[in-house]
Amino acid sequence: MLIKTEFGQNKYWYSSSYEVLTSVINYSVESPYELHDALIQLNNLGCQLVQIRLLGFTDIEKIINQLNPIKTSRIKTVEFFINFEKFDISELIELAKFDSRVFLNICNNNNKTIIHEKKNEYLNVRVINIPLMPYIDEIINPVSFICNIELFMESLKYNVGLNRKVSIDLDGGIKNFVNHSIKYGNIQTEKIENIIKLDEFKKKWFISNDKIEKCKNCQYRYMCISNSDIEEINNKYFKTKTCNFNPYENIWIQ
């Protein structure tokens, strides 16, 4: 990541050498594509963070067999969401230990004590009390905000939630984000590297919060990483999923 600032001349410059920065993948036992292939493609594009939501699996070995590309990749973090009920504790530990870059989120767990007693065996595991679903609506609140110079510089020009992000849904559809409705291709028949070159796919990368109604008046616009889809109405941009913050009265609506 390269950042240059020239505040005296009001010049801001942000650039990344990676063609893809982040990816969200929905993958189930019925998905028609190979996770192995998706990881290889993302690594070749320089992807730094991959989030994988695993649905319907009952065999950890089947998952681990798909993860071999991680071992020799430049991907920095692979974050998994998985249901506890499907597995035995020892199996979950096996997945968590696959690589030090693996972070495991265990959903709907009723055996927190068992997991925490074994915490000395691994580090990158946490328990979350939310159901695992492929398409979860975002909850935007101050806890999710990121405040640093890198994100600030990026947000001046880009939509930081969608910039250089590629997502793959359960059927292999390639999208800006998994919750979005528009598919630009399918990983079974098309390469990710070709899809991200499409002007239509990249368009939302450049719609920063400064260009979006309501967001452009929000005090948090340079630290918000909302993945909401964006629609254009009468030459104005709007997020299809808006948050509960009222920037005009400076209050969060419950």
N, C-alpha and C positions, 0 to 999 in steps of 0.2 A: 504494500500500500504506500503510495507516495502522496505527500501533502505539502503544499507550498502556500504561504500566506504573505501578502504584501499589504498590510493594513493601511499604510500611509497612502497608497494609491487606490485603496478599495478594490483590490484584486484578490480573488480567492480561487484556488486551484486544487482540484482533487482528482486523483487517477489511481486505477488499480491495474495490475498486470494480469489479474485473473479474469478469464472470460465468464466464469460463474463463481459467485461467492458462497451462496447457500442453496440448499435443496431440501424439500419436504417430500417424503415418499410414503404413500399408502400401499401396504403390501399384505396380501392375504394368501391363504392356502389355495384360493381359487384364481388368483391373479394369473393372467395368461403370459406374462413376461417374466424374465429372469432378473432377480435383484442383483445377481452377480454382474450381469451385463450393464445395468444402470450404474453401478458403482465404478466400473472401469471407465465408462464414458465420462462420468462426473469428475473422476480423478484426472483424466486427460485434459479437462477444461480448467483445472486448478481449483475446483470446489474445496472450500475450507471447512464448512460445517454441513453435515447431513443429518436430518431428523427422519427416523424410520418408525412408522406406526405399524406394528405387527398384529394382524387380526386373524383369529381362528387357528393359530398354530398350537399343536400339542407335543411337538417333537423338537427339542432344542437343537439336535444334531442337524436337522434339515435347515435350520436357520444358519447355524455356524458354517455349514458347507457352502452357503451363498456369500460368506463374508471374506473369503480368502483375499480378494483384491485390497482389502483394508491394510493388510500386513505390509505391503510394499508401496502404499499410496502416500501422497502428500496431504491427504485429508487430515485436518487437525482434530476434529471431534466428530464422533458418530453417536448420536443420541437416540436411544430406543425407548419406545413406549410399548409396554406389554402387560397382559393380564396375569395377575398372580395365580388365579384359580386354576389355570391350565397346567401349572407346573409344580414341581417339587423344589424345595429350597436349593438343593445341591445343583439342580439344572440351571437355576437362575444365576448361581455363583459361577457356573461354567461359562455362561454367556458374558457375565461381567468381567471375567478374567481373560477373555479372548484377546483383548488388546488394551493397553493403558489408555487409549483414546476413546474407549467405549464408556458411555454414560447410560445407566439403566434406570428408567422410571417405571416403577411397578405400580400399576393401577388397581384400585379396588382391593387392597390387601387387608385381610383380617388377622394377619399373623405378624404384626410389626415387631413384637418382642423377639420372635425367632430370628428375624432378619437383623435386628440391631445387635443381638448377641453375637452374631458372626461378622460384625462390621470390621473387625480387625483383619479379616481375610481379604477385603477389598475396600476401595475407597469411593468409587464412582456409582453409588446406588442411592436412590431415594424413594420413599413411599409417598404416593399422592392419592388422595381420596376423591378422585374423579373417574367416571367411567371412560373406558377407552373406546372412542368412536373415530371413524375415518374423517368425518367432517365436523369439527367443533367450532362454534362461534367464538371469536376472540372476545376477551374481556379486557378492555383498555383501562388501566388505572395507573397512578403514579409509581406503583411498585415495578411496573414493566418498563419505565422510562430509563434511557441510558444517556448519561451526560458526560461526554468526553470530546476532545477536540476532533478526533477522527470522524465520529458520527456527525458532529456539527458541520464540519466541512463538507461531508457527503450530502447532508440534507439541504444545503444551500442550492444544489443543482438537481439532486436526484430524490426519488421516492425511496427512502431507505428501507422500507418494508419489502419492496418489490425489486429494487435495483439488483441486477445480475442474479436473480433467483429463478430457479427452475423447479417445478414440482411435477410429480407423476402420480396419477390417481390409481385406484384399484385395477382399472382396466388397461393401464399403460398410457392413458392420455397425458400429453405434455401440456402443462398450463403455467401461467405466471404464479399461481398459488392453488393448492388443491381445492379450496372452497369456491374458486371461481367457476363459472359455467362454461367459458370458452376454452376449447381444446384446439391447439395449433398443429397437432399431429399425434402419432402414437409410436411409442418406443419400439414396438414390434416391427415396424416397417420403416421408421425414419430415425436418423441420428439426431441426438440432442444438439450437436454442434451446428447442424443445418437449421434447426428450428430457431435457435437464439439469434441467428443472423437476419431473421425476418423483421422488417420494419414494424409490422403490426404487433409482433411479440414484444419488441423492445420499447414500444411507444410509452408504456406505463412506467418504465424505469425513470423517465425524464419528467414525469408529472409530480413535481415536488409539492410539499404541503403549502408552499407559498402560492401555488396556482389553484388550490382546491378551496371551494367555498366552505365557510365555517373554519376549516383548518388554517386558512391564511390569517385568521384573526386570533388564533390560539397561542397562548404564551408557551405551550409545550411543543410547538410544531417542529422544533429542531432536535427533539429527543424522543419523539413518538415513532414507533416502528410498526404501525398498523399495516396488516396485509390486505386490508379491504380492497375489493374491486373498485374501479373508478368508472363512472359514466359521464358522458358529455351531453348536456342539455342546453340548448340555445347558446352555444359557444362558451359554456361554463362547465367546470369540472366539479363533480360531487362524488363523495365516497358512498358506496351502496350500503355499507354498514358503518354507521356513525357511533361515536362513543357517547357516554353520559355526561360529558363535561360541557358546561355552558360558558364559553369564553367571554360572553358579553356581561355576565353577572359574576364570573369567577367562582362558580359553584359546581360541585359534582351532584348530579341528580340521581337519587336512589331508585 
